[in-house]
Amino acid sequence: MIEGEHILISLESRHAENIFAGKKQVELRRRSMNVAIGTTIWIYVKLPVGSVMGRARVSAVHSLAPSTLWRRFAAISGLTHKEFFDYFAGISKGFALSLEDTERFRQSISLQTLRRVPSGFQPPQFFMRLGAGGDLLKVLAESQSVCAASAGGVDDVHEFRGNNNLSGDEKKSPRLERRSASNLLRDAHHD
């Protein structure tokens, strides 16, 4: 079972790159996200990239006036003064999620792979919560297990493919298909 809360956010490529480079250590929002400390944030990078490229964990949640947010987080916001205040124009309170344990994946998870999830996938405009038993979270978590297994030389992994022609213990998880890590990564790379 996948522990804790999980959300997926959509970001422009430059903001995601700044997060992975450590230049942007807060995610700023005009509206509250009601996210708990410890929540895992999966980072979807908008088209033309169109992939989940990494994740981070929420270390703190801040709800403050934009001027106070700027004083506290300007150096780690990844934004210029003008960009910051243009973004927060017209509101009295802004929100910041402090990020830690940021991880850029060796193998991103493509939009094509995400759209194979039976419930379908549409990148969120704001953010989306990922249910612990949901298909999308399983795909995200399993994709990273596959990459870790491949990096460690393990050749026996699982991938979400919607195959119901499984036998034995695998019937308990009909959406899992046994595949070799090298075949899975090759297929994912060609998406």
Stockholm file with secondary structure:
# STOCKHOLM 1.0

chainA/1-191         MIEGEHILISLESRHAENIFAGKKQVELRRRSMNVAIGTTIWIYVKLPVGSVMGRARVSAVHSLAPSTLWRRFAAISGLTHKEFFDYFAGISKGFALSLEDTERFRQSISLQTLRRVPSGFQPPQFFMRLGAGGDLLKVLAESQSVCAASAGGVDDVHEFRGNNNLSGDEKKSPRLERRSASNLLRDAHHD
#=GR chainA/1-191 SS CCCSCEEEEEECHHHHHHHHHTSCCEEEESSCCCCCTTCEEEEEETTTTCEEEEEEEEEEEEEECHHHHHHHHGGGSSSCHHHHHHHTTTCSCEEEEEEEEEEEEEEEEEHHHHTTSTTCCCCCSSEEECCTTCHHHHHHHHHHHHHHHHHTTCCCEEEECCCCCCCGGGGGSTTEEEECHHHHHHHHHTC
#=GC SS_cons         CCCSCEEEEEECHHHHHHHHHTSCCEEEESSCCCCCTTCEEEEEETTTTCEEEEEEEEEEEEEECHHHHHHHHGGGSSSCHHHHHHHTTTCSCEEEEEEEEEEEEEEEEEHHHHTTSTTCCCCCSSEEECCTTCHHHHHHHHHHHHHHHHHTTCCCEEEECCCCCCCGGGGGSTTEEEECHHHHHHHHHTC
//
